[in-house]
Amino acid sequence: MDARLLDILVCPVCKGPLEYDKKEQELICRPDRLAYPIRDGIPIMWADQARTVPDVLE
């Protein structure tokens, strides 16, 4: 994931910052507990494509 792209992307739900999970290939919004998938290097930033993540992340 390009660091410059990560700097400008925000959660489409709350407009908050996202964290990159390299292992899972996801962008995570901790306040909303949503993980947006990255497919073929492209972040899928649709709320209906996000999965819910547990309260406590490793």
C-alpha positions in Angstrom: 0.0 0.0 0.0 1.4 3.4 -1.0 2.0 5.5 2.1 0.8 8.6 0.2 -2.5 7.0 -0.6 -3.0 5.9 3.0 -2.4 9.5 4.1 -5.4 10.7 2.0 -7.9 7.8 2.5 -10.4 8.1 5.3 -13.2 5.9 6.5 -16.3 6.6 4.3 -18.6 6.3 7.3 -16.9 8.5 9.9 -14.2 10.3 7.9 -11.6 9.1 10.4 -8.1 7.7 9.8 -7.5 4.2 8.6 -4.8 1.7 9.6 -3.2 -0.7 7.1 -3.2 -4.4 8.0 -0.6 -5.8 5.6 -1.2 -9.4 6.6 -5.0 -9.3 6.0 -4.7 -6.8 3.1 -7.3 -4.5 4.7 -7.7 -0.9 5.8 -9.2 -0.8 9.3 -11.3 1.9 11.0 -11.0 1.3 14.7 -13.8 3.6 15.9 -16.4 2.0 13.5 -14.8 -1.5 13.8 -14.8 -1.9 10.0 -12.2 -3.4 7.8 -12.2 -2.5 4.1 -10.6 -5.0 1.8 -7.8 -4.3 -0.6 -8.2 -6.3 -3.9 -5.5 -6.4 -6.5 -3.9 -3.4 -4.8 -7.1 -1.3 -4.9 -8.9 -0.4 -1.6 -12.6 -1.1 -1.8 -14.1 1.8 0.2 -17.7 0.9 0.2 -19.4 0.3 3.6 -21.3 -2.6 2.3 -18.1 -4.3 1.3 -16.5 -3.9 4.7 -16.4 -6.5 7.4 -17.0 -5.9 11.1 -13.9 -6.5 13.2 -13.8 -7.5 16.9 -13.4 -4.8 19.6 -9.9 -6.0 20.5 -7.5 -6.2 17.6 -4.1 -7.8 17.9 
